[in-house]
Amino acid sequence: MTPASTDLPAPLKALAGRADDALARVLPGDDLPPTELHRAMRYAVLGGGKRLRPLLVYAAGHALGSDGPILDAPACAVEIIHAYSLVHDDLPAMDDDDMRRGRPTCHIVFGEAMAILAGDALQALAFEILSASPESDDATQRIAMLRTLGAACGAEGMAGGQAFDLSAVGRKLTLEELERMHAYKTGALIRASVRLGALAAGCRDDDLLARLDRYGHAVGLAFQVRDDILDIEGESAVIGKTAGKDAAADKPTFPSIIGLDASRARLRELVDESLEAIAPLGVRGEWLAELARYSAARGH
């Protein structure tokens, strides 16, 4: 396995700042009515975060020779979808958490009803941004991107993964069942981020898209394995959410099913799988490789 990095190189850090700037522009101003809804939306999206999904959009586009503003719309769309999913996941009826990204969750600050509405509005906004991007006039490309994002959100994506998660509480899952759940819940949007970057860059090579899908699948699972390890070993102040929450809720995790040592070994396997998938890209895929290593080594 290639040595992991716990930090991102300067070009990727700069792209995280680019994503922040783009997100601030596309979100409605908090002085526009309904102001409380817009405040909740901006709170949910702009309150920090790793920006992994936008970075994957940018890195995939870069690997295929595109670094221009055409990548900003899909980068914003996936991060806004991710933010909406966190708002809803944190609700009392779901994961019932009161801390996210080191501060109170959206429903703690704005109330449950407004948090639900903020999540709904963010989901709609993501598709509006992607469909109305002024940088693309290719209808086929735009439809492919909309389908990619829609599939990642639905019953065979995040929503389905959350349904699996809710039904798994208190049950002993097999490793195969656990990986399927997280391939939906976490992995679908990560795979979509990579694919959106490639599509925005004009990729129509089915073999390359399949390789990028394999990369995204491996990175998505690696991200979740690392999350499960951090839930045991991390501190709430560092990871930005309540440590030990999964164990307390009797949720199946990689360490609870295969143990910590085997989870670390699976993490190494997944990084190797991701790097093998993008090997034909050579040096063009180095940002993607850095993000795979980061996903497996991050401290929060």
N, C-alpha and C positions, 0 to 999 in steps of 0.2 A: 504493500500500500504506500502511495506517495505521502510523505509527511504532511500532517494537517496544519492548517494555519488558524490561529485564533483571532486573527485580525484581517481586514481587507486591504488590498493594495490601494494606493492613492487614487488611481483612475476610477475604481469602483466606489470609493468614498465620495468622490466628486459626483458620480452618477446618482448616488443616494440624495445628495443635495439638489441635483437637477429634478429628481422625482418630487421632492418636497416642494420645490418652487412651482412645478407644474400642477401639483395637487392644490396648492393654495389658490392658483388661478382658476381652476375649473369648479371648485366648490362655491356655492352661493355665499355671498357676504353675510356676516352675522348681524348686519344692520338692516337687512331686507326682511320684510314680513313674509312668512311667519318667523319672527326672529328667534323664538325659543327652539323651533325645529332646526333652523339653520345653525344655531349655536351648538346644538347637540351633534349635528352632522360634522361640523368642523372639529369639535372636541374628539369625536371618535376617530377621525382620520389623521389629524395633525398632531396628535399627542405622542409623538415618538414612534418607535418601532424600527425593525431591522431593514425594512424596505427590500426584503429578499425577492419578492415577486416582481416588482419593477426592475430590479437589478438583473433578474433572469431575462426579462424582455430585452433590456438593453444589451446584455451579453450575447444573447442569441442573434439579435440584429447585427451586432458588431462582427460576430463570427461569419456572417454572410455578407459583410461589406456595407452595412448600413448603420450610420450613427446619427442620422438627421432627426428632425422634429417629427417625422412620421411615426417614430417609436413612442412619443410621449402619450398619445391617446391610449394605446393598449397598456402602457405602463401605469397610467392613472386608473384605467378601468379595473385592472386586476387588483390593485391595492385598495380601491374603494370597495370592491366585492369582499375582499379579505376583511376590511374594517367592519362592514355590515355583519359579516358572519361572527365576528368577535362580540359585537354588541348583543346579538341574539343569543350566542352561546353563553354569555355571562348572566343572562336573565335567571331569576329564581326558578322558573319552570324547566330550565335546562341545566347548566353547570353550577348556577347559583354562586357566582364569585363576586367579590366586592373590590378586587384590585386587578388592574390590567395596565401593563407598561409603567408600573411604579406609581400609579395614582388611582383614585376611585373610578370604578367602572361607570359607564355612561348612565345606567339606570339608577345608580346611587346619586349621581349629580342631578339628573334631569327627571327622574321618576320612570317607572316601568312603561307607562303608556307612551311617553315621548321617546323613550329609547326604542321601542318597537317601531314607532313611526320613522325615527331616524334611520333605522336599518332598512325599512321598506324604501324610503326615499333614496338612500345610498345605492341600493340595488338597481333601482330604476335609472339613477343618474349614470351609473357605469355603462349601461347599454346606450344611453343617449350620447355619451361622450364617444363611444366606439363607433356608433352609427353616423355621427355628424362630423367626424374628424375632417377638417379642411385640407389636411395634407394628402389625402388619398381620394382619387376619383375612379378607382378600379372597383366596380360594383361586385365582381366575383370575389376579389380579395376581401372586401368588406363583409360580405355575407359569410365567407369562410371563417373570419375572425369572430363574428357574432355567434355563429354556431359553436365554435370552439369554447367561447366563454359561457354560453348558455348550457352546454353539456356539462361543463365543470361545476355548475351551480346546482344542478337538479338532482333527480332521484338516483342517477348513476354517478353523481359527484358529491359535493359537500352535503347536500340535504340527506342523501342516502347514507352517507358515512355517519352523519349525526344520528340518524335513525338506528343504524347498527350499534352505535355507541350507547344510546339510551337503553337498548334492549340487552346490552352485554353486561350491565352493572350487576355484580354479584355472581356472574357466571364464569366458568373456566373455559376460555376459548383455546382452540389450537393455535399454533403459530400461523398457520395458513389463514385461519379466520381473522386473526388480529391484523395480519398484513393486508387482507382484503378490505377490512374496515378502514384502515388508514390510507390505503390507496384511493379510497373514495373521499374520506373526510379531509385529509391534509394533502394528499398527493395529487388529486384531480386539478386543483387550482395551480399547483406548482408545475405540473405538466402543461397546463394551458398557458402559463406564462411563457414557457420556452417556445411553445408552438406559435403563440401570438407574435413573439419577436421575429421568428422565422417567416411567418406569413407577411408581416408588415414589411420585411426586407425583400419580399417578392419571391420567396422560395416556393417552387412547385415540384420539387424533386421528392417523390414519394419515399424513396429509400432513405434520403437524408432526414426527412420528417420522421420516419420510423425510428431512426437512430436517436434523434432528439427526444422522441417520446420515451425511449428506453432510458435515456439519460435522466429525463424529468421524473420518471417512475422511481429510479434508484435514489435520486436526490430527495424526493418527497418522503420516501420511507426512512432515509438516513436522518432527515430533519426530525421525524417523529421519534425514532429511536433515541436520538440525542435529547429530545424533549422529555422522554420518559426517564432517562438517566438523570437529567437535571431536576426532575420532580423529586428524586430521592436525595441527590447530592447537593443541589443548589440551595442558595439562601434567597428568601423572598425579596430582600432588598436588592439583590443582584439580578435575579431573573425577571423581576418586575411583576410577578404574580404570586399567588399563594403556593409556596412549596408544600409538598406532601399531600396536595389536594386529591390526587388520583387514588392514592393508597387509602386515604380517609374515606373516600366515596366507594371503595371496593370496586374500582374500575380495573379491567384487565390492561396490563401494560407489558412491554417487552421484558423488563426485569422480573415482573411477577410470574411470567410464564416460562422464560428460559434462563433467568438469573442475570446478574450484572455482568459477569465475565462473558457469557455467551452473547449478551446484548452488545458489548463492546466489540466482540468478534464480528457480529452481524454488521455493525456499523462500518468496520473496515472493509468487509465484503461489498457493501453497497457503494462505498466510495470508489472502490476498484471497478465495480460494474459501470458506474457513471463515467469514469475516465475512459474505460474501454469503448464505450458507446460513441464518444466524441473524438476518439483517437484520429480518425481520418481527417479531421479539421486541422490538425497540426497546431501551429502557433496561433492560428485564428481562434481556436477554442480555448485559449488560456484563461480568459475571464470566466467562462463556464466552468473550467476545472477549478479555479480559485473558489468559486461559489460552492462547488461540491465539497471541497475540503473545509470551507468555513462552516457549512451546514452541519458537518460532523464534529467540529471542534469548538463551536461557539460556547461562550459561558453564560448566555442568557437568551 
